[in-house]
Amino acid sequence: MTGDGRRLAGTESDRQLSVDDVPVARYVVAPAIDARHGPRPYLHPVRTLGGTVVTDAFPADHVWHLGASLAVQDVDGTNLWGGRTYVRDAGYTWRDDHGRIAHTRWETLGPQCLAHRLEWRDRDGAVLLTERRELTAQRVGERAWALDVGYTLTAPADRDVTLGSPATNGRPGGAGYGGFFWRAVSATPARVCTATAEGEEAVNGSAAPWLAFAGTGPDGAAYTLVLAGLGEGDRWFVRTAMYPGVCVAFAFERPRTIAAGTSRTGRHRVVVADGALDRAEAAALAAGETV
């Protein structure tokens, strides 16, 4: 169920991450959902240690937003984000181009660590990329815990694979989304800042070492997310006005290519904290300290 009572698609393969026996995140491994929503593993609900829900899934404004997940709108022409595809000189268009990110086997199953193998597939089931993914959860203070997301994306031995976004396909306005995406939930207008900038317009497209995203859960409680771990060439994509969300964007301004037989690795940390943290507290958490 979501925080507002909506029932979501899941299977018996769903897993739970916990910190000190406190459940903090449900990992939906093989969602039985419409192909147009970009089926892929996702985390939802994610909660603070105090129980406040900090993700959303299947929201009415963008039904294909699935909690926290890896999702890219253009992988060699396949939509692995969900929804309409941005087409140069035509805009957003419904196309029969949706693929699937599919779990293939587990490597580690534990309350604080999940690791598995996946395949990024096109609409016909052909493998675009293979992936190894690891999710870990650990306490980082009295009121915060950290989610570490690590992955290795590997291209086939015989061809390059290009990652793109609406921005690289011609959409203006800093819409370079696609990568590790966190669809947040907030009952009040969300706020975002880095060490030197504040607000959606100033932070979107930046390459700051860390970003703090503050919102209010469905229960009315304040929470703060502190994200870190941009890779080389990555940028922050953020939204607070249209909807609450933040993304480690792989192709914010230009396409990125994974050369044949090579890999792209990434590791991102999201600290999930109860309460509204100030900039100094967020910076401390980003530096690995506790608050």
C-alpha positions, -999 to +999 in steps of 0.1 A: +000+000+000+011+036-005+010+062+022-025+072+011-038+037+010-034+029-028-026-007-035+005-012-056+016-041-078+041-065-062+049-102-060+061-128-036+097-119-046+095-084-029+123-079-003+127-057+027+156-037+039+159-031+077+181-011+101+184-025+136+152-046+129+133-015+118+119-020+083+129+010+062+124+001+025+105-024+004+122-036-027+097-045-054+118-068-077+094-079-105+064-056-106+035-068-126+026-035-143+017-021-177+047-022-201+041+016-207+051+022-171+087+009-177+087-022-155+118-023-133+127-030-097+121-001-074+121+009-037+088+019-022+078+027+004+110+040+018+106+053+053+126+073+079+135+055+112+105+073+126+082+057+100+075+087+077+071+076+041+095+095+018+088+080-017+058+079-040+049+054-067+023+055-094+013+091-086-015+105-107+007+132-123+033+107-136+020+072-132+054+057-143+073+072-114+082+043-092+097+052-059+135+051-061+148+033-091+173+032-120+154+044-151+166+059-184+142+072-211+165+065-241+187+034-241+196+029-278+161+040-287+143+019-260+123+037-233+132+023-199+117+052-180+080+048-188+054+072-202+057+091-234+090+094-253+104+128-262+109+129-300+129+157-315+106+182-334+075+163-323+076+165-284+063+138-261+048+110-281+033+076-272+054+050-289+057+012-287+092+014-275+090+004-238+114-021-225+120-037-191+147-040-165+145-076-153+159-094-123+177-125-133+193-139-101+201-131-065+237-129-052+230-116-016+198-117+004+200-101+038+181-076+059+207-049+053+221-059+019+205-070-014+226-078-044+214-092-077+219-095-115+196-078-140+191-074-177+180-041-194+159-054-223+142-038-253+105-043-262+113-077-279+133-090-250+168-085-265+194-076-239+207-040-242+228-040-210+236-064-181+238-051-146+250-060-111+233-040-084+238-038-047+216-020-021+227-016+015+211+001+045+228+012+077+222+035+106+241+068+106+228+085+137+199+086+161+175+099+135+190+089+102+200+059+081+218+056+048+209+038+016+239+030-006+231+021-042+259+006-063+257-007-098+277-018-128+262-015-163+279-036-190+275-032-227+275-063-250+308-073-264+298-065-300+283-030-298+282+004-280+252+014-261+241+050-259+221+066-230+200+096-237+174+119-222+146+142-233+172+170-232+196+152-255+166+145-278+158+182-281+136+191-251+146+225-237+144+236-200+169+214-183+149+182-187+180+159-188+165+133-165+172+096-165+195+076-141+190+070-104+157+087-098+139+093-065+103+102-067+096+118-034+063+126-017+056+159+001+024+173+016+040+208+015+062+224-011+096+206-011+128+225-007+162+217-022+197+231-016+234+224-021+263+239-001+262+270-024+228+271-041+191+269-031+159+263-051+150+242-081+162+266-107+196+271-091+203+234-083+189+217-114+218+208-137+245+214-111+273+190-102+275+198-065+290+171-043+258+168-023+222+179-024+196+182+004+159+177-003+134+185+024+097+176+024+068+166+045+055+130+046+018+120+044+018+118+082+027+155+084+062+149+097+092+167+082+120+147+066+153+154+048+171+134+021+208+141+016+221+127-017+257+123-028+277+103-053+275+120-087+297+101-112+319+118-138+296+138-161+265+133-140+243+162-130+215+167-105+180+169-120+155+183-095+118+192-094+100+209-065+072+229-082+057+204-107+063+174-084+089+165-057+118+145-071+155+143-076+177+123-101+213+115-106+211+123-143+234+103-166+228+123-198+217+158-187+232+177-216+247+152-240+243+114-247+266+091-228+280+060-245+290+027-228+315+013-253+312-023-264+324-048-238+330-020-212+311-010-180+297+021-164+298+020-126+280+042-101+276+044-063+252+068-047+242+074-011+209+087+002+207+096+039+171+095+050+166+116+081+137+125+103+131+162+107+141+194+087+179+196+087+197+228+082+225+232+056+253+225+082+236+193+093+231+181+057+268+188+049+278+168+080+258+138+068+272+141+033+307+140+048+299+108+066+293+123+100+263+118+123+238+144+135 
